Structure formats: C-alpha cells, structure tokens
C-alpha cells in the first residue's frame, strides 16, 4: 500500500513444462514477462515518448533493457510499463527517472 492509501496489485503464474515464473497482472493490466532478475515498474499518464525517455536514462546509467511490456488502462489515460533490465537499479536513479516522465509509481523489483 502506498502512503496515500492506493494499493498496487500484482499477480504471477508458473507456466510450461519448465515451470517459468511470470508476471501476468499489475493493477488489472495483463502482462507476460519472466519474473527474474530486476524488473522496473513504472505507472504513468500515457503519452508518446515515455518508454524512450526511460530507456535513455537507463542507458546513460549503463543499464540495458532485456525485455519490455506496456499495457494501457482501459480508458487510455494511464499505462503500466515493465522493463526487465540486466542489473540492479540504484534507488537514487528511481526518483529522477520517475520525475522525468511524471510517474505515479516507480519501483525496482529484484527477483534474484
């Protein structure tokens, strides 16, 4: 639960004969992303250029995006972006990335 009382919901699943762990839902939006390594979750007002901006800031910090998915809310006003990256994201990077795109929520989740 966030400080303002808002709740973030996340669901996972195990799929296939190899039993791959996956993120399949965030705040009611569908995804299909392996739950491994470090995943950046960004919820923001949907508009062009956000993924590019976040990718540029991660690249400047030497962080590579391995997989990405975006799911828009039903009314099209907001989106949730999940980025699986190749290394840990230091907490000091989250605030400026979130501020640069007007994120409602930004979190780095470590599945290691």
C-alpha positions in Angstrom: 0.0 0.0 0.0 1.2 3.5 -0.9 1.4 6.3 1.6 -1.7 7.9 0.0 -3.6 4.6 0.6 -3.5 3.5 -3.0 -3.0 -0.3 -3.5 -0.7 -1.9 -6.1 -1.8 -5.4 -7.2 0.5 -7.9 -8.8 -0.2 -11.5 -9.9 2.2 -14.2 -11.1 2.0 -17.6 -12.6 4.1 -20.6 -13.3 3.9 -21.7 -17.0 5.0 -24.5 -19.2 6.8 -27.8 -18.6 9.9 -25.8 -17.4 7.7 -24.0 -14.9 8.8 -20.5 -15.8 7.7 -17.9 -13.3 6.0 -14.9 -14.9 4.4 -11.6 -14.0 0.9 -11.8 -15.5 -1.0 -8.8 -14.0 -0.3 -5.4 -12.5 -3.2 -3.3 -11.4 -5.6 -5.2 -13.5 -3.5 -5.0 -16.7 -2.3 -8.2 -18.4 1.4 -9.0 -18.9 3.6 -12.0 -19.9 7.1 -11.2 -18.6 9.5 -13.6 -16.9 9.8 -12.8 -13.2 13.6 -12.9 -12.9 16.5 -10.5 -12.4 15.5 -6.9 -11.9 12.2 -5.5 -13.2 11.4 -1.8 -13.3 7.7 -1.0 -12.9 6.6 2.5 -14.0 2.9 3.7 -13.9 2.4 7.0 -15.7 0.0 9.1 -17.7 0.1 7.6 -21.2 1.7 9.8 -23.8 4.3 9.4 -26.6 8.0 9.2 -25.7 7.9 7.8 -22.2 9.5 4.5 -23.0 12.2 6.2 -25.0 12.9 8.7 -22.2 13.1 5.9 -19.6 15.3 3.8 -21.9 17.7 6.8 -22.5 18.1 7.4 -18.8 18.7 3.8 -18.0 21.2 3.6 -20.9 23.1 6.7 -19.6 23.4 4.8 -16.3 24.8 1.7 -18.2 21.7 -0.4 -17.7 20.4 -2.5 -20.6 16.8 -3.3 -21.1 16.4 -7.1 -21.7 12.6 -7.2 -22.1 9.8 -4.6 -22.1 6.0 -4.6 -22.0 3.5 -1.8 -21.7 -0.2 -2.1 -21.0 -2.6 0.8 -21.2 -5.5 1.3 -18.8 -9.0 0.6 -20.3 -9.8 4.3 -20.6 -6.3 5.0 -22.2 -5.3 7.7 -19.7 -2.6 5.7 -17.9 -0.1 2.9 -18.7 2.0 0.4 -16.8 5.5 -0.3 -18.1 7.5 -3.3 -17.0 11.2 -3.4 -18.0 13.4 -6.3 -17.2 17.0 -5.0 -17.0 20.4 -6.5 -16.8 21.5 -5.2 -13.4 20.3 -3.7 -10.2 18.9 -0.2 -10.4 20.2 2.0 -7.5 17.4 3.8 -5.6 18.9 7.2 -6.3 18.1 6.6 -10.0 14.4 5.9 -9.5 13.3 9.4 -8.4 14.8 11.3 -11.4 13.5 8.7 -13.9 10.1 8.9 -12.3 10.1 12.7 -12.2 11.2 13.0 -15.8 8.1 11.1 -17.0 5.6 12.2 -14.3 5.3 8.7 -13.0 2.6 7.9 -10.4 4.5 4.9 -9.3 8.1 3.7 -9.9 9.6 0.7 -8.3 12.5 -1.7 -9.0 11.8 -5.3 -8.0 14.7 -7.7 -7.6 13.7 -11.3 -8.2 17.1 -12.8 -7.5 
